């Protein structure tokens, strides 16, 4: 008894679709074998008066080839990702004990002095650095004039606007820069030493005391 060609087409197409759900590369050959057996059975039992046309056959074979290609691509991507994570882990461990600049507004005074770091997208006509306490009160305003584009360093003597020497410890800062009367988006940077490295699903994280945890991409400069 002949098998209806439409039914067979649906069956074979379903086999190709099922192959698409087979993620492990090791099962790809098995899916291909099942597909080919169904296709051969369909051709052997098709209605001679209404055979499956070349377009149908080509479409179904193309589906299987697409499934196979996707599985191979997934395997390649997973391999590349694994290699990237290994390289990133090696790179991150080399950062242990290094002094780095990362985004942040923390400023630490040691021995009555501190360095303020910031990154300008363009050269500035005028630049101000405002040193603040934890409550946000401005303690010192420093007019540092024109600054070049890129990472800049400004030294602070640890004194407030009245000339009083402030205690060593943690402070915050703000940068206000302009070019041709237009405010520039200055990126504030904090300096800290990498104490440890942790690995997670998002990749390597550099742990810096009092500053937090940062990705490798967050590091703007290694000092």
CORWO-V388866 format. One record per residue. N is the residue number from 0. RES is the residue in one small letter. PHI is phi in radians with two decimals (none if undefined). PSI is psi in degrees with one decimal (none if undefined). OMEGA is omega in whole degrees, 0 to 359 (NA if undefined). Layout:
BEGIN
N:RES:PHI:PSI:OMEGA ; N:RES:PHI:PSI:OMEGA
END
This chain:
BEGIN
0:x:none:128.1:184 ; 1:x:-1.27:146.2:177 ; 2:x:-1.64:132.9:181 ; 3:x:-1.05:133.7:185 ; 4:x:-1.14:-34.3:180 ; 5:x:-1.14:-42.8:179 ; 6:x:-1.08:-43.9:181 ; 7:x:-1.12:-39.8:180 ; 8:x:-1.06:-43.6:180 ; 9:x:-1.12:-39.9:181 ; 10:x:-1.12:-45.7:182 ; 11:x:-1.19:-39.2:177 ; 12:x:-1.09:-39.4:179 ; 13:x:-1.09:-36.5:178 ; 14:x:-1.12:-39.2:178 ; 15:x:-1.15:-39.6:179 ; 16:x:-1.15:-38.9:179 ; 17:x:-1.10:-35.1:179 ; 18:x:-1.11:-31.1:182 ; 19:x:-1.16:-26.2:182 ; 20:x:-1.49:-3.5:180 ; 21:x:-1.50:102.1:185 ; 22:x:-1.37:-46.9:184 ; 23:x:-1.10:132.5:182 ; 24:x:-1.09:-28.1:183 ; 25:x:-1.14:-21.6:182 ; 26:x:-1.67:-0.5:182 ; 27:x:-1.11:-43.7:181 ; 28:x:-1.07:-39.4:180 ; 29:x:-1.13:-41.1:179 ; 30:x:-1.13:-40.2:179 ; 31:x:-1.12:-40.0:181 ; 32:x:-1.12:-44.0:179 ; 33:x:-1.09:-41.3:181 ; 34:x:-1.08:-46.2:182 ; 35:x:-1.16:-36.3:179 ; 36:x:-1.12:-42.7:178 ; 37:x:-1.13:-40.1:181 ; 38:x:-1.14:-42.5:179 ; 39:x:-1.13:-43.2:179 ; 40:x:-1.08:-38.6:179 ; 41:x:-1.12:-43.1:181 ; 42:x:-1.16:-36.7:181 ; 43:x:-1.22:-31.1:186 ; 44:x:-1.88:9.6:182 ; 45:x:-1.25:157.0:179 ; 46:x:-1.24:117.8:181 ; 47:x:-0.99:-28.3:181 ; 48:x:-1.47:-12.6:180 ; 49:x:-2.50:63.2:184 ; 50:x:-1.24:160.6:177 ; 51:x:-1.20:129.6:183 ; 52:x:-1.39:168.4:183 ; 53:x:-1.09:-33.3:181 ; 54:x:-1.12:-41.2:179 ; 55:x:-1.10:-46.0:181 ; 56:x:-1.12:-45.4:180 ; 57:x:-1.08:-40.4:180 ; 58:x:-1.09:-43.6:182 ; 59:x:-1.21:-39.1:178 ; 60:x:-1.16:-38.3:179 ; 61:x:-1.10:-36.7:178 ; 62:x:-1.06:-43.0:180 ; 63:x:-1.14:-41.4:180 ; 64:x:-1.12:-37.5:178 ; 65:x:-1.12:-43.4:179 ; 66:x:-1.05:-45.8:180 ; 67:x:-1.09:-41.9:180 ; 68:x:-1.13:-39.1:179 ; 69:x:-1.13:-42.2:179 ; 70:x:-1.09:-42.1:179 ; 71:x:-1.15:-38.7:178 ; 72:x:-1.13:-42.4:178 ; 73:x:-1.05:-41.3:179 ; 74:x:-1.11:-42.3:180 ; 75:x:-1.13:-43.7:180 ; 76:x:-1.09:-43.3:179 ; 77:x:-1.08:-38.6:179 ; 78:x:-1.15:-43.7:179 ; 79:x:-1.11:-41.3:180 ; 80:x:-1.10:-42.2:179 ; 81:x:-1.10:-42.6:179 ; 82:x:-1.13:-40.7:180 ; 83:x:-1.09:-43.1:181 ; 84:x:-1.12:-36.6:178 ; 85:x:-1.15:-43.8:179 ; 86:x:-1.12:-42.6:180 ; 87:x:-1.09:-37.9:180 ; 88:x:-1.14:-42.1:178 ; 89:x:-1.11:-42.4:180 ; 90:x:-1.13:-41.4:183 ; 91:x:-1.17:-37.4:180 ; 92:x:-1.16:-25.4:178 ; 93:x:-1.26:-10.0:180 ; 94:x:-1.52:-9.9:182 ; 95:x:-1.00:128.7:179 ; 96:x:1.43:-3.2:181 ; 97:x:-1.52:148.8:176 ; 98:x:-1.55:126.8:184 ; 99:x:-2.29:159.0:173 ; 100:x:-1.86:127.2:179 ; 101:x:-2.32:159.6:179 ; 102:x:-1.01:132.8:179 ; 103:x:2.86:160.6:182 ; 104:x:-1.95:16.2:180 ; 105:x:-1.38:141.4:182 ; 106:x:-2.42:127.5:183 ; 107:x:-2.02:124.8:177 ; 108:x:-1.62:122.9:178 ; 109:x:-2.23:126.8:182 ; 110:x:0.97:42.2:174 ; 111:x:1.12:29.3:175 ; 112:x:-2.70:159.0:180 ; 113:x:-2.73:156.3:176 ; 114:x:-1.92:131.2:178 ; 115:x:-1.81:129.2:182 ; 116:x:-2.07:141.3:175 ; 117:x:-2.73:159.8:184 ; 118:x:-2.10:122.6:180 ; 119:x:-1.81:134.3:179 ; 120:x:-1.25:-25.6:178 ; 121:x:-2.50:163.8:175 ; 122:x:-1.12:143.0:182 ; 123:x:-1.84:151.3:174 ; 124:x:-1.50:-34.9:179 ; 125:x:-2.51:144.0:182 ; 126:x:-2.52:134.4:176 ; 127:x:-2.18:139.9:174 ; 128:x:-2.00:122.6:180 ; 129:x:-1.89:119.0:177 ; 130:x:-1.65:132.1:184 ; 131:x:-2.23:161.0:172 ; 132:x:-1.57:-177.7:184 ; 133:x:-1.10:-24.8:181 ; 134:x:-1.46:-7.5:180 ; 135:x:1.70:1.0:179 ; 136:x:-1.26:132.1:181 ; 137:x:-1.32:123.3:180 ; 138:x:-1.75:-33.8:183 ; 139:x:-2.58:133.6:175 ; 140:x:-2.00:120.3:180 ; 141:x:-2.01:119.0:175 ; 142:x:-1.56:111.6:186 ; 143:x:-1.91:12.7:172 ; 144:x:1.14:-147.2:182 ; 145:x:-1.32:143.0:179 ; 146:x:-2.36:147.9:179 ; 147:x:-1.36:163.8:175 ; 148:x:-1.21:148.8:180 ; 149:x:1.86:-166.6:182 ; 150:x:-1.38:126.1:182 ; 151:x:-2.08:154.0:179 ; 152:x:-2.20:130.2:177 ; 153:x:-2.17:131.4:180 ; 154:x:-1.56:137.4:177 ; 155:x:-2.07:132.7:182 ; 156:x:-1.47:5.3:177 ; 157:x:1.38:12.5:181 ; 158:x:-1.82:154.9:176 ; 159:x:-1.56:-176.3:183 ; 160:x:-1.13:-22.7:180 ; 161:x:-1.49:-3.8:180 ; 162:x:1.54:7.3:180 ; 163:x:-1.45:131.8:179 ; 164:x:-1.25:125.2:180 ; 165:x:-1.57:159.0:182 ; 166:x:-1.24:149.5:173 ; 167:x:-1.05:149.0:179 ; 168:x:2.60:-161.3:185 ; 169:x:-1.72:136.7:177 ; 170:x:-2.39:177.5:176 ; 171:x:-2.20:164.2:180 ; 172:x:-2.55:162.1:178 ; 173:x:-2.37:147.8:179 ; 174:x:-2.11:127.7:176 ; 175:x:-2.10:113.1:183 ; 176:x:-2.25:147.0:180 ; 177:x:-2.36:153.7:174 ; 178:x:-2.43:118.9:183 ; 179:x:0.95:38.7:178 ; 180:x:1.39:1.2:180 ; 181:x:-1.88:131.7:181 ; 182:x:-1.16:138.9:177 ; 183:x:-1.74:146.4:180 ; 184:x:-1.53:86.6:181 ; 185:x:-1.38:135.1:177 ; 186:x:-1.64:118.2:179 ; 187:x:-1.34:139.9:182 ; 188:x:-2.21:140.6:177 ; 189:x:-2.00:147.5:181 ; 190:x:-1.82:136.1:179 ; 191:x:-2.79:164.0:181 ; 192:x:-1.78:132.2:179 ; 193:x:-1.24:118.7:183 ; 194:x:-1.64:-37.3:181 ; 195:x:-2.69:167.4:180 ; 196:x:-2.24:132.6:177 ; 197:x:-2.13:145.5:180 ; 198:x:-1.93:135.4:178 ; 199:x:-2.50:-171.3:182 ; 200:x:-1.13:-24.9:180 ; 201:x:-1.60:2.6:179 ; 202:x:1.89:-165.4:183 ; 203:x:-1.32:142.0:177 ; 204:x:-2.20:131.6:178 ; 205:x:-1.65:123.7:182 ; 206:x:-1.74:118.9:183 ; 207:x:-2.09:116.6:182 ; 208:x:-0.92:137.4:178 ; 209:x:1.22:-10.1:179 ; 210:x:-1.88:-39.9:179 ; 211:x:2.20:-159.6:182 ; 212:x:-1.95:133.7:185 ; 213:x:-2.34:148.9:174 ; 214:x:-1.37:160.1:179 ; 215:x:-1.00:-35.6:182 ; 216:x:-1.18:-18.0:180 ; 217:x:-1.33:-20.8:183 ; 218:x:-1.23:119.6:181 ; 219:x:-1.61:-25.6:181 ; 220:x:-2.84:143.7:174 ; 221:x:-1.91:125.5:186 ; 222:x:-1.89:none:NA
END
